[in-house]
Amino acid sequence: MVWRIVGIASILLGLLATVTPLSAHHSRAMFDTDRLVSVEGVVTSVEWKNPHMWVTLDVPTADGGTQSWGFEGSGTAAMVASGISPQILKVGNRVKIIAHPPRDANARTAEFMGMEVDGVYYARGTGSNIRDVGGDQPEGSR
């Protein structure tokens, strides 16, 4: 009887351990999804991985320095289907990324929604027009 209870408790704990990370993974709570900002800089790294690709930019600051910004995108297949490929988004390119900014003003990680490279706009699978971001720019971006 004791072993049966231990077995059931182990299964329940295993399910809980699996479900909790999955629900946390899909949270967008850290991003302000009501706003879009544009951040310009030089690509310093691109990680083409699933479930999300990551881009890091060095962004010029007002004092002449740089600030590192990270951007979380969709999975690699979704990004490529949007026209955003390793041939377009590569280290050393100067790009403007359109993103949902972090809710924490001190954070430097944002949700990638699209980008402009050499005057061409690419939207992250949304089909939305991200060109007109307006004047809402985070500190350290241009």
Secondary structure, 3 states (H helix, E strand, C coil): CHHHHHHHHHHHHHHHHHHHHHHHHCCCCCECCCCCEEEEEEEEEEECCCCCCEEEEEEECCCCCEEEEEEECCCHHHHHHCCCCCCCCCCCCEEEEEEECECCCCCCEEEEEEEEECCEEEECCCCCCCCCCCCCCCCCCC
